Amino acid sequence: MDLQKHAQQPDSAPRTAELRASDADRDRIADILREALAEGRLTADEHAERVEGVLAAKTVGELDVFVRDLPIAHQRRPGHTSAPSRPTAGAIPIDPDDNVIAVFSAAARKGRWRTGRRIHAYAVFGSVEIDLSEALFDHQQVMIKAYAVFGSVEIRVPENVSLRGTGGGVLGSFEVDPLDATDEEAPVIFVDGWAVLGSIEARPRRGKLVADIIDRVQRKGDKSLRRRHLGH
């Protein structure tokens, strides 16, 4: 973008084509190219060339160039369905797959780890941190049951998942920032529980995207190309 020109028009919003492309945007274009290859609209060489361009693209406008001549890119996308407020019947087991307990201490689950369908967190005069921003999701629906008694439970999730909360506080605080993912296949995280003279908080970690969704381009495209453009 021309910085001088931009400075002369501070009140004008950037056009959609000039917006910086996200990994989710690249995933969408890569899916269209994959389908075009399967339908015979693109040759293998054309597909490889376009995937390389997608991985190198900086803006939404640059991405659109690679699918402009494909009919699927101009089809109306179906309306988005909001994630449910409660887990689907039978999707979450009764017994927890993981217990995170802090009694007069601190406990955490973070980094690259696999989540179960049900996680129980107990903070009694202590603190629990559950960070899902780099986690691997084997299931679409995940329940976190949290209890904070004179303690705190802090939950962080990627910003491209759906997040729901049902709980309360007794002389404490229960705060969940709802999220709605644009991808209907994205994980849905339910946070439930009680805070008694303590706090339970669940929020997105901005700039973090669930790896299962990001890795679609890497699995469907050329891994070496992605490593080269991302500097890995």
C-alpha positions in Angstrom: 0.0 0.0 0.0 1.2 3.5 -0.9 1.8 5.0 2.6 1.9 8.6 1.3 -1.5 8.1 -0.5 -2.9 6.4 2.6 -1.8 9.3 4.8 -3.6 11.7 2.6 -6.9 9.8 3.1 -7.0 8.9 6.8 -10.7 8.6 6.9 -11.2 6.2 4.1 -11.5 2.5 5.0 -9.3 0.0 3.1 -11.0 -1.9 0.3 -11.6 -5.6 0.9 -9.0 -6.6 -1.7 -6.3 -4.6 0.2 -6.9 -6.3 3.5 -4.1 -8.6 4.8 -4.9 -12.3 4.1 -5.3 -14.7 7.0 -4.5 -18.4 7.2 -8.2 -19.0 7.0 -8.4 -17.1 3.8 -5.6 -19.2 2.3 -7.3 -22.4 3.5 -10.5 -21.3 1.6 -8.7 -20.7 -1.7 -6.6 -23.9 -1.3 -9.9 -25.9 -0.9 -11.2 -24.3 -4.1 -8.1 -25.2 -6.0 -8.1 -28.7 -4.8 -11.7 -29.2 -6.0 -10.8 -27.7 -9.3 -7.9 -30.1 -9.7 -10.2 -33.1 -8.8 -12.8 -31.9 -11.4 -10.2 -31.6 -14.1 -10.4 -27.8 -14.4 -6.7 -27.5 -13.5 -3.7 -29.5 -14.5 -1.4 -30.8 -11.8 1.2 -28.2 -12.8 -1.4 -25.4 -12.8 -2.5 -26.5 -9.3 1.0 -26.6 -7.9 1.8 -23.2 -9.4 -1.4 -21.6 -7.9 -0.9 -23.2 -4.5 2.6 -21.7 -4.4 1.1 -18.3 -5.2 -1.6 -18.8 -2.5 1.1 -19.4 0.2 3.0 -16.3 -0.9 0.0 -14.0 -1.2 -0.2 -11.1 1.2 -3.7 -9.6 0.6 -7.2 -10.9 0.0 -7.1 -9.4 -3.5 -4.0 -11.4 -4.4 -5.7 -14.6 -3.3 -8.8 -14.0 -5.4 -6.7 -13.8 -8.6 -6.0 -17.6 -8.3 -9.7 -18.6 -8.4 -11.2 -15.8 -10.5 -11.6 -18.2 -13.5 -13.1 -21.0 -11.5 -17.0 -21.3 -11.2 -17.0 -22.5 -7.6 -15.4 -19.2 -6.5 -18.6 -17.4 -7.7 -21.1 -19.7 -6.1 -23.2 -18.3 -3.2 -21.9 -19.7 0.1 -24.5 -21.3 2.4 -25.6 -19.4 5.5 -23.6 -19.9 8.6 -25.1 -21.9 11.4 -24.3 -20.9 14.9 -22.7 -23.4 17.2 -25.0 -25.0 19.8 -25.2 -23.5 23.3 -25.0 -27.0 24.8 -23.1 -30.1 23.7 -24.8 -32.5 21.4 -26.3 -35.5 23.2 -23.7 -38.3 23.6 -20.8 -36.1 22.3 -19.3 -35.6 25.8 -18.6 -38.4 28.2 -19.6 -38.3 31.9 -16.1 -39.0 33.1 -13.2 -36.6 32.4 -10.4 -37.4 30.1 -8.1 -35.0 32.0 -8.1 -33.5 35.5 -6.2 -30.3 36.2 -6.0 -29.7 40.0 -4.4 -26.9 42.0 -4.7 -27.0 45.8 -2.6 -24.2 47.4 -0.5 -24.4 44.2 -0.6 -23.8 40.4 -1.3 -26.2 37.6 -1.4 -25.7 33.8 -2.1 -27.4 30.5 -0.6 -25.4 27.6 1.6 -25.7 24.5 1.2 -28.4 22.0 -1.1 -31.0 23.6 -4.1 -33.1 22.7 -7.4 -32.3 24.3 -9.9 -34.8 25.4 -13.7 -34.4 25.2 -14.1 -33.5 28.9 -11.6 -31.6 31.1 -12.2 -31.0 34.8 -10.3 -28.1 36.4 -10.2 -27.5 40.2 -8.6 -24.5 41.8 -8.7 -24.4 45.6 -6.6 -21.6 47.0 -4.6 -22.0 43.8 -4.6 -21.2 40.1 -5.3 -23.3 37.0 -4.3 -22.3 33.5 -5.8 -24.1 30.5 -4.4 -22.8 27.2 -5.9 -24.3 24.1 -4.3 -21.8 21.7 -1.8 -24.4 20.4 -3.7 -27.6 21.3 -4.6 -30.4 18.9 -8.3 -31.2 18.8 -9.3 -34.8 18.2 -13.0 -34.0 18.8 -15.2 -31.1 17.6 -16.9 -30.6 21.0 -14.9 -30.1 24.2 -16.4 -29.5 27.7 -14.3 -27.8 30.4 -15.9 -28.1 33.8 -14.3 -25.6 36.2 -14.5 -25.1 39.9 -12.7 -22.2 41.6 -12.8 -21.9 45.4 -10.7 -19.1 46.7 -8.8 -19.6 43.5 -8.8 -18.9 39.8 -9.3 -20.9 36.5 -8.0 -19.1 33.4 -8.9 -20.6 30.0 -7.5 -19.3 26.7 -8.7 -20.5 23.3 -7.8 -19.9 19.7 -9.8 -17.1 18.0 -11.2 -19.3 15.3 -13.2 -21.7 17.4 -16.7 -21.3 19.0 -16.8 -20.7 22.7 -19.9 -21.0 25.0 -20.2 -20.6 28.7 -22.9 -21.6 31.3 -22.0 -21.2 34.9 -22.0 -18.7 37.8 -20.3 -17.2 40.8 -21.0 -17.1 44.5 -19.2 -14.0 45.7 -17.0 -14.7 42.7 -16.9 -14.1 39.0 -17.7 -16.3 36.0 -16.8 -14.6 32.7 -16.8 -16.3 29.3 -16.5 -14.2 26.1 -18.7 -16.0 23.5 -17.2 -16.7 20.1 -18.7 -17.9 16.8 -16.3 -19.6 14.3 -16.9 -18.9 10.6 -15.9 -22.5 9.9 -18.7 -24.9 10.8 -16.2 -27.7 11.3 -14.2 -25.7 13.9 -14.1 -27.0 17.5 -16.8 -25.8 19.9 -15.6 -25.3 23.5 -18.1 -25.3 26.3 -17.1 -23.9 29.7 -19.3 -24.7 32.7 -18.8 -24.5 36.5 -18.9 -22.3 39.6 -16.6 -19.8 41.2 -16.9 -19.5 45.0 -15.0 -16.5 46.2 -12.8 -17.0 43.2 -12.8 -16.5 39.4 -13.3 -18.4 36.2 -12.4 -16.7 33.0 -12.5 -17.9 29.3 -11.3 -15.7 26.5 -9.8 -15.9 23.0 -6.0 -15.5 22.6 -5.8 -13.0 19.8 -3.6 -13.9 16.9 -3.8 -17.7 17.7 -5.6 -20.0 15.4 -6.4 -23.6 16.0 -3.7 -25.8 14.4 -6.1 -28.3 13.0 -7.6 -25.7 10.7 -4.4 -24.0 9.7 -2.7 -27.3 8.8 -5.3 -28.0 6.1 -3.2 -26.0 3.6 -0.1 -27.8 4.6 -1.7 -31.3 4.3 -3.4 -30.5 1.0 -0.6 -28.5 -0.6 3.1 -28.9 -0.9 4.7 -29.0 2.5 8.1 -27.8 1.3 6.5 -24.7 -0.3 4.8 -23.8 3.0 8.0 -24.2 5.0 9.9 -22.1 2.5 7.4 -19.2 2.5 6.9 -19.2 6.3 10.6 -19.4 6.9 10.5 -22.8 8.7 
